[in-house]
Amino acid sequence: MGGRGEPGRLPASAVGAAALVAAAWGFNFVVIKVGVSAVPPLMLAALRFLFSALPAAFFVKKPAVPMRRLAAYGLLLGVGEFGFLFTAIKLGAPSGLSSILLQSQAFLTAVIAAATLGERLTAPSVAGMAVAAAGLAVFAFAPGAGGMTLPLLGMVLLAALGWALANVEARKMKGADALGLMVWSSLFSPLPLAALSLAIEGPQAVGAAFVHVELLTLGALAYLVILSTLFGYGVWNGLIIRYGAARIAPFSLMVPVFGVVSAALVLGETFDLRDAAGAALILAGLLVHALGGRLSKGRKAPGARA
């Protein structure tokens, strides 16, 4: 019972662990908002990846993959995803809505993998993309009261594209330990992010952040490194190894739910009807994309037995 890839119900411990990781990742968006209020966003991202790599790299074995692939993954995730995401949130992108919009990486991953790796796009995936595209159009052409302007929407979608490209790069590293991949690829992100921070955000802003460090800022950084990165990826990938990706991956749909709820409770972020409609369409598209094929198989199963 409960072996890798084995059908059947997940044990309560696995469900609880997956839900806990989803909650940690959802609350992560609130923590980012707190962190970038005190530290320039690109420098905060640099610090996140610096402390995700060190000292962990001394204790976590390097994956048996070429360094160039680790570098590509680290740059796409660190600079591509989190560089844009942290900056967008600093400039006013709502945390809750960002947690939803960032999940468009699932569709972008499917499209890029189909174009570059020859993976097949399923009918549920295409249908889910169409529904989610309608949700994105709501934000693009009729922004609501949440504050997600068109430039900020573009930045969050660029962050999703960085994540999607990193996902496709990861698929080229079959058999690599996922935690090792996260730790060792993180070595390649801090220097480019720090250089961009000094060039764009300026030495004065960076220096002031280091001079006036507060406990809340240190707590935000610790959360990003320990809970969001090392704990989150370690537990999540352990569940995937034990129970299979198909059974664990749908729990990621809980991340934007926790993101929206925590942003509302902690930061007082609000939706209007247009925001809610756009978010609902994107989440519905994600559900169709992630679960549509499984549901259609479930409907056919009784007939097959009869």
PASEBA-1860 file (N, C-alpha, C; in nm, 3 decimals):
! residues 306
1> MGGRGEPG> 0.084/-0.120/0.000/0.000/0.000/0.000/0.086/0.123/0.000 ~ 0.045/0.224/-0.083/0.113/0.352/-0.079/0.246/0.353/-0.150 ~ 0.279/0.249/-0.230/0.406/0.250/-0.301/0.403/0.347/-0.416 ~ 0.520/0.363/-0.474/0.535/0.459/-0.583/0.450/0.417/-0.701 ~ 0.365/0.512/-0.746/0.283/0.489/-0.864/0.168/0.393/-0.841 ~ 0.149/0.345/-0.720/0.044/0.249/-0.691/-0.090/0.318/-0.679 ~ -0.196/0.265/-0.745/-0.326/0.329/-0.737/-0.387/0.317/-0.600 ~ -0.493/0.393/-0.578/-0.562/0.389/-0.450/-0.554/0.522/-0.379
9> RLPASAVG> -0.616/0.524/-0.260/-0.621/0.648/-0.185/-0.487/0.679/-0.122 ~ -0.453/0.808/-0.120/-0.332/0.851/-0.050/-0.356/0.842/0.100 ~ -0.256/0.805/0.179/-0.273/0.807/0.324/-0.291/0.950/0.374 ~ -0.354/0.961/0.488/-0.382/1.094/0.544/-0.255/1.173/0.567 ~ -0.146/1.105/0.603/-0.020/1.175/0.627/0.032/1.242/0.500 ~ 0.016/1.174/0.385/0.061/1.231/0.258/-0.026/1.349/0.217 ~ -0.158/1.334/0.236/-0.249/1.445/0.205/-0.217/1.566/0.292 ~ -0.195/1.541/0.422/-0.163/1.651/0.512/-0.032/1.718/0.477
17> AAALVAAA> 0.070/1.639/0.440/0.200/1.696/0.404/0.189/1.780/0.276 ~ 0.116/1.729/0.176/0.100/1.804/0.051/0.024/1.934/0.075 ~ -0.079/1.927/0.160/-0.156/2.048/0.191/-0.070/2.149/0.268 ~ 0.017/2.099/0.355/0.104/2.188/0.433/0.202/2.260/0.342 ~ 0.258/2.189/0.245/0.349/2.254/0.150/0.273/2.356/0.067 ~ 0.153/2.322/0.021/0.073/2.417/-0.057/0.044/2.543/0.024 ~ 0.015/2.525/0.153/-0.009/2.641/0.239/0.116/2.726/0.254 ~ 0.231/2.660/0.272/0.358/2.733/0.284/0.387/2.812/0.158
25> WGFNFVVI> 0.364/2.751/0.042/0.389/2.819/-0.085/0.286/2.930/-0.110 ~ 0.163/2.911/-0.066/0.062/3.015/-0.084/0.092/3.137/0.002 ~ 0.128/3.114/0.129/0.161/3.224/0.220/0.290/3.293/0.178 ~ 0.370/3.224/0.099/0.496/3.279/0.048/0.476/3.414/-0.021 ~ 0.361/3.434/-0.086/0.337/3.559/-0.158/0.320/3.677/-0.062 ~ 0.262/3.651/0.054/0.254/3.754/0.158/0.393/3.787/0.210 ~ 0.474/3.683/0.229/0.610/3.703/0.279/0.693/3.785/0.180 ~ 0.674/3.758/0.052/0.745/3.836/-0.050/0.708/3.984/-0.039
33> KVGVSAVP> 0.579/4.011/-0.020/0.533/4.150/-0.006/0.601/4.218/0.113 ~ 0.613/4.145/0.223/0.680/4.199/0.341/0.828/4.221/0.313 ~ 0.891/4.123/0.248/1.034/4.132/0.222/1.073/4.246/0.131 ~ 0.998/4.265/0.021/1.036/4.370/-0.075/1.001/4.510/-0.025 ~ 0.925/4.518/0.084/0.899/4.650/0.142/1.022/4.706/0.212 ~ 1.119/4.619/0.244/1.238/4.663/0.316/1.367/4.644/0.236 ~ 1.368/4.546/0.145/1.488/4.515/0.067/1.453/4.526/-0.081 ~ 1.537/4.590/-0.163/1.511/4.595/-0.307/1.485/4.455/-0.362
41> PLMLAALR> 1.387/4.439/-0.449/1.341/4.304/-0.486/1.447/4.216/-0.550 ~ 1.529/4.271/-0.638/1.631/4.188/-0.702/1.737/4.143/-0.601 ~ 1.768/4.230/-0.505/1.864/4.191/-0.402/1.803/4.087/-0.308 ~ 1.673/4.101/-0.277/1.607/4.001/-0.194/1.609/3.865/-0.263 ~ 1.584/3.863/-0.394/1.590/3.737/-0.468/1.731/3.680/-0.466 ~ 1.833/3.766/-0.478/1.972/3.720/-0.473/2.001/3.655/-0.338 ~ 1.955/3.717/-0.229/1.978/3.662/-0.096/1.904/3.530/-0.077 ~ 1.783/3.522/-0.131/1.707/3.397/-0.120/1.786/3.281/-0.181
49> FLFSALPA> 1.840/3.301/-0.300/1.909/3.191/-0.367/2.049/3.168/-0.309 ~ 2.112/3.273/-0.258/2.241/3.255/-0.192/2.228/3.162/-0.073 ~ 2.128/3.188/0.011/2.113/3.107/0.133/2.039/2.976/0.107 ~ 1.978/2.962/-0.011/1.923/2.832/-0.050/2.035/2.739/-0.096 ~ 2.143/2.800/-0.148/2.256/2.720/-0.197/2.359/2.692/-0.088 ~ 2.382/2.791/-0.004/2.486/2.781/0.100/2.426/2.795/0.238 ~ 2.459/2.711/0.331/2.561/2.604/0.323/2.508/2.469/0.273 ~ 2.384/2.464/0.223/2.322/2.335/0.188/2.404/2.256/0.086
57> AFFVKKPA> 2.475/2.327/-0.004/2.551/2.258/-0.108/2.662/2.170/-0.050 ~ 2.704/2.199/0.073/2.807/2.117/0.138/2.750/1.986/0.192 ~ 2.619/1.976/0.200/2.556/1.858/0.260/2.466/1.782/0.161 ~ 2.422/1.849/0.054/2.335/1.787/-0.045/2.418/1.751/-0.168 ~ 2.409/1.628/-0.210/2.490/1.579/-0.322/2.452/1.648/-0.453 ~ 2.553/1.682/-0.531/2.529/1.742/-0.662/2.461/1.641/-0.754 ~ 2.355/1.684/-0.824/2.289/1.592/-0.918/2.385/1.552/-1.030 ~ 2.367/1.433/-1.082/2.454/1.382/-1.188/2.409/1.434/-1.324
65> VPMRRLAA> 2.417/1.566/-1.340/2.379/1.632/-1.465/2.486/1.736/-1.498 ~ 2.498/1.775/-1.625/2.600/1.875/-1.661/2.577/2.009/-1.591 ~ 2.688/2.078/-1.560/2.679/2.207/-1.494/2.601/2.309/-1.579 ~ 2.611/2.298/-1.712/2.542/2.396/-1.797/2.390/2.384/-1.781 ~ 2.342/2.264/-1.754/2.198/2.248/-1.733/2.158/2.304/-1.597 ~ 2.241/2.282/-1.495/2.214/2.342/-1.364/2.215/2.494/-1.374 ~ 2.309/2.547/-1.451/2.317/2.693/-1.468/2.194/2.746/-1.539 ~ 2.152/2.678/-1.645/2.033/2.723/-1.719/1.911/2.721/-1.630
73> YGLLLGVG> 1.893/2.613/-1.554/1.778/2.603/-1.465/1.783/2.714/-1.359 ~ 1.900/2.733/-1.299/1.913/2.835/-1.195/1.886/2.975/-1.245 ~ 1.934/3.008/-1.364/1.913/3.142/-1.419/1.767/3.164/-1.458 ~ 1.706/3.062/-1.517/1.565/3.076/-1.557/1.475/3.092/-1.435 ~ 1.501/3.012/-1.331/1.417/3.018/-1.211/1.449/3.142/-1.128 ~ 1.578/3.166/-1.104/1.617/3.275/-1.016/1.597/3.412/-1.078 ~ 1.657/3.433/-1.195/1.647/3.564/-1.260/1.515/3.577/-1.335 ~ 1.479/3.470/-1.410/1.359/3.478/-1.492/1.231/3.483/-1.412
81> EFGFLFTA> 1.212/3.384/-1.322/1.086/3.383/-1.246/1.088/3.483/-1.131 ~ 1.180/3.464/-1.038/1.173/3.542/-0.914/1.220/3.686/-0.930 ~ 1.308/3.711/-1.027/1.345/3.849/-1.053/1.224/3.932/-1.095 ~ 1.146/3.878/-1.188/1.025/3.949/-1.234/0.917/3.950/-1.127 ~ 0.896/3.835/-1.058/0.788/3.827/-0.960/0.812/3.923/-0.843 ~ 0.932/3.920/-0.786/0.961/4.007/-0.673/0.948/4.154/-0.713 ~ 0.995/4.189/-0.833/0.988/4.328/-0.878/0.844/4.370/-0.901 ~ 0.764/4.281/-0.960/0.623/4.313/-0.983/0.550/4.339/-0.852
89> IKLGAPSG> 0.575/4.254/-0.752/0.508/4.272/-0.623/0.556/4.401/-0.555 ~ 0.685/4.432/-0.568/0.737/4.558/-0.514/0.667/4.678/-0.578 ~ 0.639/4.670/-0.708/0.578/4.781/-0.781/0.427/4.788/-0.764 ~ 0.370/4.694/-0.689/0.228/4.705/-0.658/0.140/4.591/-0.702 ~ 0.196/4.487/-0.762/0.112/4.372/-0.799/0.055/4.307/-0.674 ~ -0.077/4.287/-0.666/-0.136/4.224/-0.547/-0.083/4.081/-0.528 ~ -0.051/4.047/-0.404/0.004/3.914/-0.375/-0.093/3.803/-0.412 ~ -0.220/3.819/-0.374/-0.318/3.714/-0.399/-0.339/3.688/-0.547
97> LSSILLQS> -0.359/3.794/-0.623/-0.380/3.777/-0.767/-0.253/3.725/-0.835 ~ -0.136/3.767/-0.785/-0.011/3.718/-0.843/0.001/3.567/-0.823 ~ -0.045/3.517/-0.709/-0.036/3.373/-0.684/-0.122/3.294/-0.784 ~ -0.230/3.355/-0.831/-0.315/3.290/-0.931/-0.253/3.302/-1.070 ~ -0.213/3.423/-1.107/-0.160/3.446/-1.241/-0.032/3.367/-1.266 ~ 0.047/3.348/-1.162/0.173/3.275/-1.179/0.148/3.130/-1.219 ~ 0.030/3.077/-1.187/-0.001/2.938/-1.222/-0.021/2.918/-1.372 ~ -0.022/3.027/-1.448/-0.025/3.012/-1.594/0.101/2.942/-1.643
105> QAFLTAVI> 0.202/2.926/-1.556/0.320/2.849/-1.592/0.283/2.707/-1.634 ~ 0.174/2.654/-1.580/0.134/2.517/-1.617/0.102/2.507/-1.766 ~ 0.031/2.608/-1.818/-0.004/2.609/-1.960/0.118/2.638/-2.046 ~ 0.199/2.735/-2.002/0.319/2.771/-2.078/0.415/2.653/-2.084 ~ 0.427/2.579/-1.973/0.512/2.460/-1.972/0.464/2.359/-2.076 ~ 0.332/2.337/-2.080/0.277/2.239/-2.175/0.304/2.280/-2.319 ~ 0.288/2.408/-2.349/0.308/2.457/-2.486/0.455/2.448/-2.526 ~ 0.545/2.492/-2.437/0.688/2.490/-2.469/0.738/2.347/-2.480
113> AAATLGER> 0.691/2.259/-2.391/0.732/2.119/-2.397/0.684/2.054/-2.527 ~ 0.565/2.091/-2.572/0.515/2.037/-2.699/0.600/2.086/-2.816 ~ 0.642/2.213/-2.811/0.717/2.270/-2.921/0.862/2.223/-2.924 ~ 0.923/2.201/-2.807/1.067/2.171/-2.802/1.099/2.026/-2.770 ~ 1.010/1.957/-2.698/1.037/1.820/-2.658/0.947/1.719/-2.727 ~ 0.853/1.768/-2.807/0.763/1.677/-2.878/0.655/1.617/-2.792 ~ 0.630/1.675/-2.672/0.523/1.623/-2.588/0.387/1.660/-2.648 ~ 0.289/1.572/-2.628/0.158/1.590/-2.690/0.069/1.677/-2.603
121> LTAPSVAG> 0.004/1.775/-2.667/-0.097/1.856/-2.598/-0.230/1.780/-2.601 ~ -0.288/1.756/-2.485/-0.415/1.684/-2.478/-0.531/1.781/-2.495 ~ -0.647/1.724/-2.528/-0.767/1.806/-2.544/-0.803/1.881/-2.414 ~ -0.796/1.816/-2.296/-0.823/1.891/-2.172/-0.725/2.006/-2.151 ~ -0.599/1.988/-2.189/-0.501/2.095/-2.174/-0.538/2.214/-2.261 ~ -0.574/2.187/-2.386/-0.610/2.296/-2.478/-0.737/2.366/-2.429 ~ -0.834/2.287/-2.384/-0.958/2.348/-2.332/-0.928/2.432/-2.208 ~ -0.843/2.382/-2.118/-0.806/2.458/-1.999/-0.735/2.587/-2.033
129> MAVAAAGL> -0.648/2.583/-2.134/-0.578/2.704/-2.178/-0.676/2.808/-2.231 ~ -0.776/2.763/-2.305/-0.875/2.857/-2.360/-0.954/2.925/-2.248 ~ -0.992/2.848/-2.147/-1.067/2.906/-2.035/-0.979/3.003/-1.958 ~ -0.854/2.963/-1.931/-0.763/3.051/-1.858/-0.730/3.176/-1.938 ~ -0.719/3.164/-2.070/-0.692/3.281/-2.154/-0.804/3.384/-2.142 ~ -0.926/3.336/-2.127/-1.038/3.429/-2.105/-1.020/3.503/-1.973 ~ -0.971/3.431/-1.871/-0.945/3.496/-1.743/-0.836/3.600/-1.753 ~ -0.728/3.569/-1.826/-0.621/3.666/-1.845/-0.671/3.789/-1.921
137> AVFAFAPG> -0.761/3.767/-2.018/-0.817/3.879/-2.093/-0.895/3.973/-2.003 ~ -0.961/3.918/-1.901/-1.033/4.004/-1.806/-0.935/4.100/-1.738 ~ -0.820/4.047/-1.694/-0.722/4.133/-1.629/-0.658/4.231/-1.727 ~ -0.637/4.186/-1.852/-0.568/4.270/-1.949/-0.655/4.386/-1.998 ~ -0.784/4.359/-2.019/-0.870/4.459/-2.084/-0.971/4.524/-1.990 ~ -0.988/4.465/-1.871/-1.082/4.525/-1.775/-1.028/4.509/-1.634 ~ -0.910/4.570/-1.604/-0.852/4.553/-1.471/-0.945/4.602/-1.362 ~ -0.949/4.527/-1.253/-1.041/4.561/-1.143/-0.976/4.644/-1.036
145> AGGMTLPL> -1.032/4.638/-0.919/-0.987/4.723/-0.808/-0.864/4.669/-0.738 ~ -0.822/4.547/-0.771/-0.709/4.486/-0.702/-0.577/4.552/-0.730 ~ -0.567/4.629/-0.837/-0.443/4.700/-0.868/-0.353/4.629/-0.966 ~ -0.401/4.523/-1.033/-0.320/4.451/-1.130/-0.327/4.523/-1.264 ~ -0.238/4.619/-1.285/-0.234/4.696/-1.409/-0.175/4.611/-1.521 ~ -0.186/4.658/-1.644/-0.135/4.582/-1.758/0.016/4.561/-1.750 ~ 0.098/4.663/-1.715/0.243/4.638/-1.702/0.276/4.535/-1.594 ~ 0.205/4.541/-1.480/0.230/4.444/-1.374/0.187/4.304/-1.416
153> LGMVLLAA> 0.074/4.296/-1.488/0.029/4.168/-1.542/0.137/4.109/-1.632 ~ 0.196/4.194/-1.718/0.302/4.148/-1.807/0.422/4.094/-1.731 ~ 0.459/4.162/-1.621/0.574/4.117/-1.543/0.546/3.983/-1.476 ~ 0.426/3.965/-1.422/0.393/3.837/-1.357/0.390/3.725/-1.461 ~ 0.340/3.754/-1.581/0.339/3.653/-1.686/0.480/3.620/-1.734 ~ 0.569/3.719/-1.735/0.710/3.691/-1.767/0.772/3.602/-1.660 ~ 0.732/3.624/-1.533/0.778/3.537/-1.425/0.728/3.394/-1.449 ~ 0.602/3.381/-1.491/0.546/3.248/-1.520/0.621/3.183/-1.637
161> LGWALANV> 0.659/3.265/-1.736/0.736/3.212/-1.850/0.872/3.162/-1.804 ~ 0.938/3.236/-1.713/1.066/3.190/-1.660/1.052/3.057/-1.589 ~ 0.945/3.043/-1.509/0.919/2.917/-1.439/0.894/2.804/-1.539 ~ 0.816/2.833/-1.643/0.785/2.731/-1.743/0.911/2.685/-1.816 ~ 0.996/2.778/-1.854/1.122/2.742/-1.921/1.211/2.659/-1.828 ~ 1.210/2.694/-1.699/1.286/2.615/-1.602/1.229/2.474/-1.591 ~ 1.096/2.461/-1.593/1.033/2.329/-1.588/1.077/2.243/-1.706 ~ 1.079/2.303/-1.825/1.118/2.229/-1.946/1.265/2.190/-1.937
169> EARKMKGA> 1.348/2.279/-1.884/1.490/2.247/-1.866/1.504/2.131/-1.768 ~ 1.423/2.131/-1.661/1.429/2.023/-1.562/1.391/1.889/-1.623 ~ 1.301/1.890/-1.721/1.259/1.765/-1.784/1.371/1.702/-1.866 ~ 1.473/1.782/-1.898/1.588/1.729/-1.970/1.688/1.662/-1.876 ~ 1.664/1.672/-1.746/1.757/1.617/-1.646/1.691/1.500/-1.574 ~ 1.651/1.401/-1.647/1.580/1.287/-1.591/1.667/1.214/-1.489 ~ 1.606/1.178/-1.378/1.677/1.105/-1.275/1.751/1.191/-1.175 ~ 1.753/1.323/-1.197/1.822/1.412/-1.103/1.742/1.424/-0.974
177> DALGLMVW> 1.813/1.424/-0.861/1.746/1.445/-0.732/1.692/1.587/-0.730 ~ 1.562/1.602/-0.699/1.498/1.732/-0.713/1.550/1.833/-0.611 ~ 1.574/1.790/-0.486/1.628/1.883/-0.387/1.770/1.923/-0.423 ~ 1.849/1.826/-0.467/1.985/1.856/-0.512/1.984/1.953/-0.629 ~ 1.890/1.935/-0.721/1.877/2.026/-0.834/1.848/2.167/-0.786 ~ 1.758/2.180/-0.688/1.723/2.313/-0.636/1.842/2.378/-0.568 ~ 1.913/2.302/-0.484/2.025/2.359/-0.408/2.139/2.398/-0.500 ~ 2.180/2.308/-0.588/2.297/2.335/-0.671/2.270/2.436/-0.781
185> SSLFSPLP> 2.148/2.437/-0.835/2.117/2.538/-0.937/2.109/2.677/-0.875 ~ 2.080/2.683/-0.745/2.072/2.812/-0.678/2.206/2.884/-0.674 ~ 2.316/2.811/-0.692/2.448/2.872/-0.693/2.464/2.972/-0.808 ~ 2.387/2.955/-0.914/2.406/3.037/-1.034/2.319/3.164/-1.035 ~ 2.229/3.178/-0.939/2.137/3.292/-0.940/2.186/3.416/-0.865 ~ 2.255/3.404/-0.750/2.283/3.523/-0.670/2.366/3.630/-0.740 ~ 2.473/3.594/-0.808/2.559/3.696/-0.869/2.488/3.776/-0.978 ~ 2.418/3.712/-1.074/2.345/3.792/-1.173/2.237/3.880/-1.111
193> LAALSLAI> 2.166/3.826/-1.012/2.062/3.905/-0.947/2.122/4.023/-0.870 ~ 2.233/4.000/-0.800/2.298/4.108/-0.727/2.351/4.214/-0.823 ~ 2.408/4.172/-0.937/2.457/4.268/-1.035/2.344/4.352/-1.093 ~ 2.232/4.288/-1.124/2.115/4.360/-1.174/2.061/4.456/-1.068 ~ 2.063/4.412/-0.943/2.015/4.498/-0.835/2.099/4.624/-0.823 ~ 2.231/4.609/-0.826/2.318/4.726/-0.815/2.302/4.818/-0.935 ~ 2.280/4.758/-1.055/2.267/4.840/-1.176/2.132/4.909/-1.185 ~ 2.025/4.840/-1.144/1.889/4.894/-1.163/1.838/4.963/-1.037
201> EGPQAVGA> 1.853/4.896/-0.924/1.799/4.949/-0.799/1.894/5.047/-0.731 ~ 2.023/5.033/-0.761/2.122/5.130/-0.714/2.189/5.092/-0.584 ~ 2.319/5.125/-0.572/2.393/5.093/-0.450/2.335/5.158/-0.325 ~ 2.278/5.278/-0.339/2.224/5.346/-0.221/2.107/5.269/-0.160 ~ 2.014/5.226/-0.245/1.898/5.151/-0.196/1.942/5.019/-0.133 ~ 2.038/4.953/-0.198/2.087/4.826/-0.145/2.159/4.848/-0.012 ~ 2.245/4.949/-0.008/2.318/4.978/0.115/2.227/5.013/0.231 ~ 2.124/5.093/0.202/2.030/5.132/0.307/1.956/5.011/0.363
209> AFVHVELL> 1.924/4.915/0.277/1.854/4.795/0.323/1.941/4.714/0.417 ~ 2.071/4.708/0.391/2.161/4.632/0.477/2.191/4.705/0.608 ~ 2.191/4.837/0.603/2.219/4.915/0.724/2.103/4.908/0.822 ~ 1.980/4.912/0.767/1.861/4.917/0.852/1.785/4.785/0.846 ~ 1.852/4.678/0.882/1.789/4.546/0.880/1.702/4.529/1.004 ~ 1.577/4.484/0.982/1.485/4.460/1.094/1.458/4.311/1.108 ~ 1.411/4.273/1.226/1.382/4.132/1.252/1.277/4.078/1.156 ~ 1.178/4.161/1.121/1.073/4.117/1.029/1.132/4.083/0.892
217> TLGALAYL> 1.230/4.161/0.848/1.296/4.136/0.720/1.374/4.005/0.725 ~ 1.448/3.984/0.836/1.523/3.859/0.851/1.428/3.739/0.857 ~ 1.313/3.758/0.922/1.214/3.651/0.926/1.159/3.618/0.789 ~ 1.134/3.723/0.708/1.085/3.701/0.571/1.188/3.623/0.489 ~ 1.315/3.662/0.501/1.420/3.593/0.427/1.433/3.448/0.473 ~ 1.427/3.426/0.605/1.434/3.289/0.657/1.318/3.205/0.605 ~ 1.199/3.263/0.598/1.082/3.191/0.547/1.106/3.151/0.401 ~ 1.154/3.247/0.319/1.176/3.221/0.177/1.277/3.109/0.156
225> VILSTLFG> 1.381/3.106/0.239/1.487/3.007/0.223/1.447/2.872/0.282 ~ 1.403/2.873/0.410/1.383/2.748/0.483/1.249/2.683/0.450 ~ 1.140/2.759/0.466/1.007/2.700/0.448/0.969/2.689/0.301 ~ 0.987/2.799/0.226/0.942/2.797/0.087/1.030/2.710/-0.002 ~ 1.163/2.719/0.018/1.254/2.650/-0.074/1.295/2.512/-0.022 ~ 1.369/2.508/0.090/1.426/2.381/0.134/1.320/2.285/0.188 ~ 1.234/2.332/0.280/1.127/2.246/0.331/1.027/2.214/0.221 ~ 0.980/2.317/0.150/0.876/2.298/0.051/0.918/2.199/-0.057
233> YGVWNGLI> 1.033/2.224/-0.120/1.077/2.135/-0.227/1.118/1.999/-0.174 ~ 1.178/1.996/-0.055/1.219/1.867/0.000/1.101/1.775/0.026 ~ 0.997/1.826/0.094/0.879/1.744/0.123/0.803/1.712/-0.004 ~ 0.784/1.812/-0.089/0.706/1.793/-0.212/0.768/1.686/-0.302 ~ 0.901/1.698/-0.322/0.966/1.602/-0.410/0.972/1.463/-0.347 ~ 0.980/1.457/-0.212/0.974/1.329/-0.146/0.839/1.261/-0.167 ~ 0.732/1.338/-0.163/0.599/1.282/-0.189/0.586/1.233/-0.332 ~ 0.642/1.310/-0.427/0.635/1.269/-0.568/0.712/1.139/-0.590
241> IRYGAARI> 0.831/1.128/-0.527/0.911/1.007/-0.542/0.836/0.886/-0.486 ~ 0.768/0.906/-0.373/0.702/0.792/-0.307/0.568/0.756/-0.370 ~ 0.488/0.859/-0.407/0.351/0.832/-0.451/0.326/0.862/-0.599 ~ 0.423/0.924/-0.667/0.406/0.954/-0.808/0.356/1.095/-0.833 ~ 0.405/1.156/-0.941/0.371/1.295/-0.972/0.222/1.312/-1.001 ~ 0.162/1.214/-1.068/0.022/1.228/-1.108/-0.071/1.240/-0.986 ~ -0.032/1.178/-0.873/-0.118/1.181/-0.755/-0.091/1.302/-0.666 ~ 0.030/1.359/-0.676/0.068/1.469/-0.588/0.051/1.606/-0.657
249> APFSLMVP> 0.080/1.614/-0.786/0.080/1.742/-0.856/-0.051/1.820/-0.842 ~ -0.170/1.756/-0.846/-0.294/1.835/-0.834/-0.305/1.916/-0.703 ~ -0.230/1.878/-0.600/-0.235/1.955/-0.476/-0.179/2.097/-0.495 ~ -0.101/2.118/-0.602/-0.048/2.252/-0.628/-0.160/2.350/-0.661 ~ -0.278/2.299/-0.699/-0.392/2.387/-0.725/-0.438/2.457/-0.598 ~ -0.395/2.405/-0.481/-0.431/2.470/-0.356/-0.345/2.593/-0.328 ~ -0.231/2.606/-0.396/-0.139/2.718/-0.368/-0.205/2.854/-0.388 ~ -0.268/2.880/-0.504/-0.332/3.012/-0.519/-0.448/3.035/-0.423
257> VFGVVSAA> -0.515/2.926/-0.381/-0.623/2.942/-0.283/-0.566/2.995/-0.152 ~ -0.458/2.930/-0.104/-0.393/2.980/0.017/-0.335/3.120/-0.005 ~ -0.286/3.146/-0.126/-0.229/3.277/-0.155/-0.331/3.388/-0.145 ~ -0.447/3.365/-0.202/-0.554/3.466/-0.201/-0.607/3.488/-0.059 ~ -0.632/3.377/0.011/-0.688/3.388/0.147/-0.589/3.458/0.241 ~ -0.462/3.420/0.236/-0.364/3.481/0.326/-0.342/3.628/0.292 ~ -0.344/3.663/0.163/-0.328/3.803/0.125/-0.446/3.887/0.175 ~ -0.565/3.829/0.171/-0.683/3.901/0.220/-0.677/3.918/0.372
265> LVLGETFD> -0.638/3.812/0.443/-0.637/3.817/0.589/-0.523/3.901/0.645 ~ -0.405/3.889/0.587/-0.286/3.955/0.642/-0.266/4.094/0.584 ~ -0.285/4.107/0.453/-0.256/4.234/0.387/-0.381/4.317/0.358 ~ -0.499/4.258/0.380/-0.623/4.331/0.354/-0.652/4.351/0.207 ~ -0.594/4.265/0.119/-0.620/4.280/-0.024/-0.764/4.241/-0.054 ~ -0.825/4.314/-0.147/-0.965/4.291/-0.182/-0.980/4.265/-0.332 ~ -1.087/4.197/-0.367/-1.125/4.172/-0.506/-1.250/4.252/-0.538 ~ -1.267/4.289/-0.663/-1.400/4.330/-0.705/-1.453/4.219/-0.798
273> LRDAAGAA> -1.568/4.241/-0.858/-1.633/4.136/-0.938/-1.546/4.096/-1.058 ~ -1.480/4.195/-1.121/-1.396/4.162/-1.237/-1.274/4.080/-1.196 ~ -1.211/4.118/-1.086/-1.099/4.039/-1.036/-1.143/3.896/-1.007 ~ -1.255/3.881/-0.940/-1.305/3.748/-0.904/-1.337/3.666/-1.028 ~ -1.395/3.731/-1.130/-1.429/3.659/-1.253/-1.303/3.612/-1.325 ~ -1.203/3.699/-1.335/-1.078/3.661/-1.400/-1.008/3.550/-1.325 ~ -1.001/3.561/-1.192/-0.936/3.458/-1.110/-1.009/3.325/-1.121 ~ -1.143/3.329/-1.120/-1.221/3.206/-1.129/-1.198/3.135/-1.262
281> LILAGLLV> -1.188/3.212/-1.370/-1.164/3.152/-1.502/-1.027/3.086/-1.508 ~ -0.925/3.153/-1.451/-0.790/3.096/-1.453/-0.785/2.968/-1.370 ~ -0.846/2.970/-1.251/-0.848/2.850/-1.168/-0.928/2.737/-1.233 ~ -1.038/2.772/-1.299/-1.116/2.671/-1.370/-1.034/2.609/-1.483 ~ -0.961/2.694/-1.554/-0.874/2.642/-1.660/-0.767/2.549/-1.606 ~ -0.710/2.583/-1.491/-0.610/2.497/-1.428/-0.670/2.362/-1.390 ~ -0.792/2.364/-1.336/-0.858/2.239/-1.299/-0.880/2.150/-1.421 ~ -0.927/2.210/-1.531/-0.950/2.132/-1.653/-0.818/2.077/-1.706
289> HALGGRLS> -0.714/2.160/-1.704/-0.583/2.119/-1.753/-0.526/2.005/-1.669 ~ -0.537/2.015/-1.536/-0.475/1.917/-1.447/-0.557/1.790/-1.431 ~ -0.689/1.804/-1.429/-0.774/1.691/-1.393/-0.868/1.645/-1.504 ~ -0.874/1.719/-1.614/-0.971/1.687/-1.718/-0.954/1.548/-1.775 ~ -0.830/1.508/-1.806/-0.805/1.375/-1.861/-0.844/1.266/-1.764 ~ -0.812/1.287/-1.636/-0.843/1.188/-1.533/-0.994/1.171/-1.515 ~ -1.066/1.286/-1.520/-1.211/1.280/-1.504/-1.277/1.209/-1.621 ~ -1.226/1.233/-1.742/-1.285/1.168/-1.859/-1.261/1.017/-1.855
297> KGRKAPGA> -1.143/0.975/-1.805/-1.118/0.832/-1.790/-1.211/0.771/-1.687 ~ -1.237/0.849/-1.579/-1.326/0.801/-1.473/-1.467/0.779/-1.525 ~ -1.511/0.864/-1.616/-1.647/0.848/-1.670/-1.656/0.724/-1.759 ~ -1.544/0.690/-1.826/-1.547/0.575/-1.916/-1.537/0.443/-1.839 ~ -1.476/0.448/-1.720/-1.447/0.324/-1.647/-1.570/0.239/-1.617 ~ -1.681/0.296/-1.566/-1.797/0.210/-1.537/-1.848/0.138/-1.660 ~ -1.850/0.204/-1.774/-1.897/0.142/-1.897/-1.808/0.028/-1.939 ~ -1.678/0.043/-1.912/-1.587/-0.061/-1.951/-1.608/-0.188/-1.869
305> RA> -1.650/-0.171/-1.745/-1.672/-0.288/-1.659/-1.806/-0.355/-1.690 ~ -1.903/-0.278/-1.737/-2.039/-0.330/-1.751/-2.048/-0.436/-1.858
END
